[in-house]
């Protein structure tokens, strides 16, 4: 089950690790040397005494009745080991800011306060704490007694650091810091004026109130809004040294259309050529032919048999993984055949994990493991398999339709709406009902949030 859950890249790492740790397992296009029962017989040591080379089941059985040596050897890494490729971390965002602080001439206390404030800055570039809390913490944890005025003056220094806008406590503050660093212009000055004096009206997009209050034209307001939209609401995210592990998607399956028929293939990297080491198999045969057998030879043959058994078990597990992956994806492909032939998301049928589990006669958890971590390369792009699963609803004809289809239509309605007067959830519900989808306003709101579509008021634009 753990092998099934692994995506292609993680599976390759697991495979390399297993080959490295088990010398009885080899890769390459050679004939498999099956571990025959003939190699598991008892051998005569002195003509009278029989050496027991068969593995003692009682010593190796675990709670789930699988010999522990088949799951883990002495030098085997833990199953839950982090297999991500390490990347150079560079310097941290926090260290990047402290390095800049060192260029300022500060007293010892000012430097300590500045470093403490920098330590409070999160990955987005904000300080999410009040000045009073910072003063208290400095007194209790750093034994530094300061005033509100001194902390505020240090905040001004911290807010001069790069990237612009860092060290702010609110969205309004970070936008103003960035604007004040820009070259002076009419739009820039008006933007500062609007944010300082009518931030709530701006956030709520009460454009008529802004036009009246500042006595400006629609064109002037439109240009000013564009100026503000160029700013970064999360300045910490722009730090290039803030490196994270990059996930490279490798499709586990490929679906192609050939003369109107769907063809499914498994990524060749999921189907490695593995075989049992001939050298290790020959060692057991040599032991069988040997007349004089020492205790060290007996210990060695027991070790060899364990490695051979583990190698054979691993090969069988990989074969079972390949079969399960193909069986599951093949069922999904045929269940959603209309979608894969057309690419139209409205053709996606309602499908839950149990539907596929019933078809392939496997447990729902098995289907879940395949769906949650695997990708398929289709003529319409690389897709995460779990995206093909959705619940069902009935339309006005009584037919079962996928919630994915409804979300797609909802998205289209929002894209085509008049941005001067965006549709409310109630109006979107009415529009869907006209198309035959009986969706309540509350459900529309839920789907809108899942699609990351803001409420009507925040979709409003000056045309």
N, C-alpha and C positions, 0 to 999 in steps of 0.2 A: 504493500500500500504506500510505503514511503517512496519507492521508486516511481510509482504511477504519478504521485503528486509533483515530482520534480519536473520543471521545464527543461528544454533542451540543453541550455548552457550548464545548469546545475547538474543535470544528468551526466554530461561529459566530464565534469569535475569529479563526480562520484565514481565514474568508471575508471578514470585515471588513477584515482586514489586506491581503488580496489586492486587494480593491476599492479600498482607499486607495492602494495602491502601483502599481496598473495602471489608468491613466485610460481605457484602451480597454475596460474591463470595467465594466458597470453592472448594478444590480439594479432590479427593478420588473417589473410585468406588461406587457411590450411584446413585439411580435413579434421573434424572433431575426433579426438581420441577419447571415446567414452570410458568412463571409469567402470570397468566390468566387475561383475560379482566374483569372477575368478581371482581377482586381486585381493579379495577380502577373506580368503580362507586362512585357516590356521597353519602354521609352519612348525616342523619338528626341529627341536633345538639339539638334543643329544641322542636322538633315537628313541628315547623313552618319554621325555617331558615335552609337552606342547606349550608353545608361547602364545599367549592371548594377544593378538594384534587387533582384534575387533574393538571398536570404541565402546566403553562402558556407558550405556544409555543413562543410567542413574546419575552419573557424574556430570552429564551435559544437558540433561533436560531442564528447561526453565518452566516458568508457570504456564506458558502458552504451548508447552510440549514441543517447542522447536529447540534443538540443541544450541546452547549459547555460543559455541564456537562458530556456528553458521552465521551468527549475527555480529559477533565481535571477537577479535583476537587480542592478544596482549598489546599489540602496537596499533590497534585500530582506533581511529578518531571517533568521537561521539557522533551519533546520527544527527544531532541538532547543531553540528558545527557550522559556524558562519562561513559560507562558501563564496561570499562576494569578493570580487577582484579588488585588492587594495589600491587606492589612489593616493598620490602625494597630497597631503593636507595643506601644504603651504603654511601661512600664519593665520591665526584665528581672527575673526572680525574684531574681537575685544583687543587683541594684541596690536592689530592695525591701528586702532584708535589711540592706544597707549603710546605707541611709537610716535604718533603725531603730537601727543601731549608733551613729550620730552623736548620738543622744539620751543616750548613756551617757557618764559622765565616766571616760575612760581615759587612761593615759599614752601617749606616742608609741609605745613598744614594744608595749604591750597592744593599742593600736588596730591596729598592723600585724599582730600575731598573729591578732587577731579577723578582720580582713579576709582574711587568708590562709586561715583555717578556713572562712569563708563561701565563699571561692572554690573550696573542695573539696566543697561541697554539690552533689549532683546534682539532677536534675529531680524525683526522688521525695522529696527532702528529707533524704537520708542523707549522712553522711561515710563513704566506703568505705575509709578509710585508718587505720592505727594511729597512736597518739600518737607512737611512736618515729619512724615515717616522716615525720610532720609536723615533728618537732624537727630531723631531718636535713635536710629540704628548706628549712626556715627558715634553717639555718646556711649551706647551699650556695648557695641562690638569692637569699636576702634579706639575708644577712650578719647574721642575728639569732641570738644565742646565748641559749638559754632552757633551762628545766628542765621535767621531767615535771609537777611540781606547778603551775607557772605555766600551762602549756598546758591542764591539766585545769580550772584555775580560769576560764580564758577560755572553755572549752567550756561551762561552767555559764552564763556570760553569753549566749553564742550560743544556747543552748537555751531562753533566756527569750524569744527573738524569736517573732514570729507568722509563719506559722501554728503552732499548738501542736504540738510533737513534732519540729520541724525541728532539724537539727544532731545527731540521734542517730546512733549507729554500728550499732545492731542493732534488730531489730523489738521486742525486749523493752524496750529503752531508750526508744524512741519512744512505746510504749503507756504506760509508767510516767510519762513526762513529761506526757502528756495527762491521765492519771488524777489526778496530783498537782495539776493546775490546776483540777480540778473541785471543786465544793462538797462538803464532807465529808458522807458518808452511810455507812450500814452496808454497802451493796453496793459502794460505792467503796473503802472500807477493806479489805473482803474481797478485792476484785479486786487491789488492790496487794499484799496478802499472798500471794495465789496466784501472781502473776507473779514476785514477788521470790524466793519460796521453792520453787515447784513449776512453773516455766515449762515444763519438758519434759513433765511429766504433762499440763499444760493443752494444749500443742500436739498431743500424741499422743492427746488425748481419753481419757485413762485416768481416767474419771469416778469409778469406784469407789475408786481410790486417793486421789483428792482428797476424797471424802466421808469416808473414814476418817481421813486425815491432819488435816483441819481440823475434824472432828467437826461437820459441818453436814448439814442436810436436803437432799433433792433440789430442793425448791423454792428454797432459799437459793442453791444452786449454779446453778440455772437462771437466777435473777434476776441473779446475778453475771456469768454468761456473756453475758447480754443487755447488761449494762453495758459489757463489754469489746468486744462486737460493734459498739457505737455509735462506737468510736474509728476513726481513719483510719490504716491501716497505711502509707499513702504521703502524708504531710502536704504535701509539695511540690506534689502534684497539685491541692490545693485553692486555690492562689494564683490569684485571678481575673485578675491582670494578665498571666499567662503565656499570651498569646494565640497561637493558631495559625490557619492558614488553614482555613476551614470549607468542607468539600466538600458542595455541594448536588447531590443526585442528580436528573437530568432523564432520564426514561425515553426511550430511543431508539425503542422500539416499543410498541404497545398491542395486546393480545389481548382480544377480547370474544367472548362466546357469544351467538349470535343464532339462536333456534329450533333449538337443539341443534347448531349448526355453529360452528366457530371462524372468527373474522374477524381478520386481521392488518393493521395499518396502521403506516406509518412516521411518526414525529413530523414534522410539517410543517416544523419548523425544520431538518430534514435535507434538505429539498427546496426550496431557494430558487429564485426566478425570476431568472435571469441572462441577459443578452444583450450582444452586441457594441455598442459605442458607435457610433451613426449618424454622429456628428461625425467620428470618426476614419476611418470608412469613406469618408465624403465627402471627407476630405482627400486620400486616395489617388486618388479619382476626379478631384478638382481638379487634382492633379499630372499625371494622364494627359492632361488636356485642355490643360494649359499648353504654350505653344510654346517659351518661353525658360526653360531650367532651369539654375539656378545650382548650384554645389557644395554650398552650405548646404542647398538644397532636396533634393539627392540624399541628404545625410546625414540630413535630417529624415524622408524617406520610408523609409529603412532602419530608423530608430528606430520609426516608426509600424508598419511591417510586423512588427517584433519584438514589439511590444506586442499587436498584433492576433492574431498566432500564439499568444502566451502566453495571451491571454484565451480564445481558442477551445479551446486545450488544457485550460485549467482547467475550462471548462464541460463538456467531454467527460469529464474525470476525475471531476467531481461526479456526472454521470449514471451513470458506471460504478460509483461508490461506492454510489449509491442502489440500483442493480440488484443488486449483490453483497450488500448488507445484507438486502434483501428476500428474495433467493434463499436465503441462508443461514438466516435466521430462519424462513422458511416451511418449510424442510426440518426444522429442529429442532422446530417446532410440530407438524408432522404425525407426526414420530417419537415425540414424547411426548404424543400426542393424548389418551390416557386421563387423564394427569395434568391437562392444561389443562382438560379437561371436568369433572373431579371435585375437583381440588385436593388429592387424597390422595397424599402423598409415597410411599406404598407402591406406587403405580401407575407410578412413574418407572422406565422401562426402562433397562438398562445401555446406556450410549452413550459412545463415545469420539470424539475429533476426526475420526479416519479414517472413521467411519461416515457422518458428514455430508459430509466431503470427497468420498467415493465417490458420494454421491447427487447433489451439485451439480457433480461433475466439476471440482473446483478443488483447489488445493494445501492440505495440512493447515495450513500457516502462515497462510493466508487465513482459515480457520475460526477458528484460534486468536486472530487479531487481533480478529475480531468478538466472540468469546466472552469474552475477557478484560476488555474495557473497556466493554461495552454492557449496558444494563438494559432490562427489558421490564415494562410495567405489565400485570398480570394481574388477574382477579377476586379473587385471593387475596393481593394485595400486589405491590409492586415487587421484582423478583428480578434478581440478577446472572446473566447467561446462562450463565456457566461453571458455575454451581451445578447445572445440569441434566445435566452430564456426570458419569459415574461408571463405575467398573469393574464387572465382573460376577462372580458366584459362583453355584455350583449348590446348590439345596436338595435335600432328601431324595428329591424326585420327579425329580431330574435336570434341572430347569428353570433357565434363567439368570435370576438376580434381581440387582437393583441393590444395590450396597453402601450406597447412601443408604437403601434400605428397611430393611436390617439395622440401620443406625445409629439409625433412627427407632424401631424396636422395642426396641433396647438402651436408648435414652433413656427410653422408656415404662416398661420394667422397673425402671430406677433410680428413676423418679418414684414408682412404686407400691410400692417395697420398704418393709419395716419399718425405720424410721430408727434404732430401738433396736438392731437387728441387721442392718446393711446387707449386701447380697450381695457376696461376694468375686468376683473375676474367674472363678474356677472354677465358682461357683454360677451366675453369669450365663451362662456357656458352656452349662451343663446346662439352664438355662431356655430358651435359644435353641434347643437341640437338641430339646427337647420340642415346640417350635413348628415344627420341620421345618428349622431352619437349622443346618447342621453346621459350627459355628464353633469353632475351637480357642481355648483360654484365652489364648494369646499374641496371637491376632488380636483377641479381645475387649479386651485391655489396650490394643492399638494404637488401636482405634476409640474406646475410652473417653477416651484422651488427646486424640484429635482433636476430641472433643466437649467438652473441658475439664471432664470429670467426674473429681473426685478419687478416690483409692483408698477402699475400704470404710471403713477406720479413720477417715478424715477426713470421712466422710459421717454418722458416728454423732452422734445427738442424744439429749438427755435428754427423754423423753416424760413 
